[in-house]
Amino acid sequence: MAHELKLFSGNANIVLAKEIAFYLGIPLGDAFVATFSDGEINVKINENVRGMDVFAVQPTSSPVNHNLMELLLMIDAFKRASAKRITAVIPYYGYARQDRKAQPRVPITARLVADLITTAGAARVLTVDLHAGQIQGFFNVPVDNLFATPVLFDYLKDIGLDNPVVISPDAGGVERARAFSKRLGGSIAIIDKRRSAPNVAEVMNIIGDVKGRDALLLDDMIDTAGTITKAVDAIKRNGAKKVMAACSHAVLSGPAIKRLNESELDKVVVTNTIAMDGKQKECPKLKVLTVAPLIGEAIKRIHDESSLSSLFA
């Protein structure tokens, strides 16, 4: 006998959680998640979850530490309330960029966060486009890493790009760019860049032909938009007609909006894994697509113990 499905949300992206609940045809669970005057987080689950299949939606986006703590406390509350199974639904997994010791005496924070989530009581994790696929191996519980590519592709294929070239902003994104270009019917190019400091990148040159073509910069996230706007300048210098960007996670911190507005980008297509909080009004170039049906379908299949891989067949 299947256990009842319950969906709850922290405060990081309530709009997305409500869209997921609507897709599933269930109400969003009643949880009180607030902050004491000294900054401590106060969580109380206001309905019975004993013996139930619980899904907690909470991207660990800005403010990262606060949202991460909300997630951990919610998981602990569900565990102590005797939920049958707890799945942490993390559309955007923060701290994912610190996934190895790239320098001496630095933490592997992606692993530490994975340990915190499992120790809190999560039986499995559902996320979207991890910054590095190997982070799945940091968990000792099942991890389902969904791809937002189909959501982006369904929109971009209808735009009618002329002789498109899909560009990866670094060598690590080549596989993503190749898979996308194959479906789009174009070719790929790669940006050769050097990162001199966190959030600081220097575009060296472009490997591939972009002259007279519509270019699509494809990445998993846009943070300060420094890399992507410098890449746009280089692509334009090499003769591209039109330049668009697409990414799963619109982090958009610091000067990102200003940089995008001042760049020669024609459009920036993103998903709502992170709450936009009115950024579309600040940046008219932004086109926000919802991943609610994707995540909702994944939750439904996890609950029904059916295949997720067929979502991307």
N, C-alpha and C positions, 0 to 999 in steps of 0.2 A: 504493500500500500504506500503510495507516494505521500510524502509529508507536505503540508501546506506551504506555499511559497509566500514569503513576506519581503517587501522591498522598503529599505529605509535610506535616508540621506543625511549627511552632515550639511554644513553651511557653504561648502566650497562651490557647488554647482547645483543648486536646487532646481533650476529651470530644466536642466538636462534630466535630473532624476524624475521630475514630473512627466517629462516626455516619455521616458522609459516606462514609467508606470502606466501611462495612457496606452502605449503600444501593447503592454502585457494585459491590459484590461483589468487592472487591480488598483486599489487606492494606495497612495504612498503611506507607509507606516507612520504611526504617531510617535515621534521621538522629540524630546526636549534637549536641544544642544545649545548651550549659552555660555557666557563667560562671567565669572565672579569679578568683583571690582578690582581685585589684585591681579587679574589676568589669567587665573586658573580656569580650566574648562569644566563646565558642569553638564553632565549627561544623565538623562533619565529616559528609559524606554517606557512609554505610557500604555503599552498593550502587551498581551500575553504572546510570548514567542517560544514557549516550552515545546520541544519536540518538532520545531518547524525548520524549514529550509530558508535561511535568512541571507539576504544580499544587501550589503552596505555600500552605497555609492558615494565616493569621496575622492576626487582628484587631489593630489598633493601639490597643488599649484600655490601661487602667492596669496596670502602669507604661508609659505611652505611649512614651517615648523608648527604653526598653529593648526593648519589643516591636517597635518600628519598626526598630531596629538588628538584631534577630534576623532580621527579614524581609529586610532589605537584604543581610546576610551570607549568608543561605541562597540568595538569588537569584544572588549573585556566585559562590557555590560551584557551583551548577548550571550557570551559564554557562561556568565554567572546566573543568567536567567534560563539556562538549560536549553538553548537552541540546539537542534539536532545537528545542523551544519551551518557554518558561517563562511560566506564567500565575500572577500574584499574586492569590490568593483572599483578599480582605480584607473579611470580613463586616461589620466596623465600621471605617470610615475615620476615624481620629483627625485632629485639626487641621482638620477640615472647616469649623468655624465661622469660621475666619479666611480667608474666601474673597474678600475685597475690602478696599480701603483705606477703612474706615469713618471713620477719623480720620487726621490728618496723622502721618507718620513711624512707620507701623506696617507690619509685613511682611504679605505675602499667603502665609501659611504653607501653605495647601492646595496652592498652585501649587508651592512649594518641595518639598514632600513628593512630589508627582507627578513632579517632575524627578529626585529621588533614586531613586525606584522604577524609572523608565525607564532612567536612567543605570546603575543596578545590573545591568540586563539583562532586565527583564520585557518580554515581547513583547505581553502583553495583561493587563488587569485585570478581575477579577470581584468585584463588591461588592454590598452590600444597602442600599437606601434611603440614598443620599448625602444629607447635610444640605442641600446645594444642587445641583440638577441640572447647573448650568453647570460644576461641577468636572470633568465628563467632558471638557470642552474644554481643561482644563489638561494633559491627556496627549497625547502624540504617537503613542500606540498605541491600539488598540481598547479601549473600556471597556464592559462589560456591567453595567448597574445594575439589579439585581433588585428587585422590590417584595415586601415581607413582607405586604402587605395581604391577599392570599388566605389566608395562614396564620392571620392574626388573624380574618378574616371567618368562616372555617370554624368557629372556636370560638364566636365571639360570636353568630352567627345561631341557634345551638342553645340559647342562654341564655333567649331569649324576652323581649326588652326590650319594655316597654310604651310605645307611642307614642314611639319613640326620636328623640332629637335628637343629631346628631354635632357636637361643638364643636371648632373649631380654636383653639388657644391664641394664635395670631397671624394676621396677614393672609397671611403666607407659606405657611401650611398649608391655605388655603381649598380649593385644588384637590383635595388629598388628602381633606379632609373631605367635599367634595361627591361625589366618586367613591364613597367608602365609604357615605355616606348613601343614595345612589341604589341600591346593592346591598342595603342593609339595609332600605330602604323607609321612610326617615324624612326629616327636614329637617336644616338646618344652622344653627349659630350661630357667632359669632366673639367671642373675648375681645379687648377693646381694652385694651392694656397699654403701659406704658413701662418701658424697661430703663435704670435709672440707673447701673448698673455691671455688670461681668461677674458672672453668676449671681445678680443682684439684679433683680427685676421687680416692678412695682406694677400690680395689676389695677385698671383704671379702671371699666369697665362691660361688660355683655354685650349684643351686638347680635344680637337674635333672641329667640324665645319658648321658655322652658324650663319654665314653670310647670306642675306636675302631670305632668311627663314624666320618663322615664328618660334620663339624659344620659350620653353617652360622649365623654370627652376624648380626642382622637386626635392624637398627635405622633410625630415620628421618634425622639426620645430623651427620657429622663428623666435629668437629671444630678443636681443637688442637690435636686430636687423642690420648690424654692421657688415657681416659677411655677405648677406644677400644683396644689399645695395651696392657694395663694391663689385660684386659679381655682375650686377646689371650694367654698371659702367663699362666693365671689360667686354661684356657681350655686345653692347651697343657699339663700342669701338671696333669690334670685329665684324660689324655690318648686319646684325640681326634687325629684322623689320619691327617686330613686336616682342616684348618680353613680359611674361606672366610668371607668377610664383604660386606654388601650391605646397601646403604642409598640413600635417595632422594636428599639431599642437601650436596654438597661437599664444605663446608666452608673452610676447610683446611688452618687455620691461624697459625701464629707463627711457632712452630717446627713440625707441622703436617706431612709434607712431609718426613722430616728426620726420624721421629718416625715410619711412615709406612714402609719406606725403610728398617729400621733396625729391624722391627718386623718379626715374623714368619708367618704373613699373606701370603697366597698363591695368593690371588687376592682381589681387592677392587672394587666393582661394584657400580657406582654412575650415576646420571643423570646430564644433563646440565642445570638445573634450575639456576645455578650460572655459570658465564663465567669461563672457566678453565685457560685461559691465559697461555697456554703452560705447565701446571702442569703435563700433561701426560708424557712429555719428562723427567721431573724431577723424576717422580715416575712410572716406567714401570709396576707396579702392578695395576695401575688404568685402569679400563675399563669404558668408558663414553658412556652412552646411551642417546638418544635424547627423550625429552618429547614433541617435536614440534607437532607430529600428535595428541597427547592427548589434548594439549592445543588448537591446531587448530580446532579439532572436537568440543571441548567445545565452542569455540568462534562461530563457525558456528551454533551450536544448540541454543545458547543464542540469536544470531541474528535472527534465524528463529522461535524463541519462542517454541522450542521443548524440549523434556526431556533430562536431563543430567544423571539422575540416571541409565538409561539403558546402559550407558557406562561401568558400573561396575556390571551389572547383572550376 
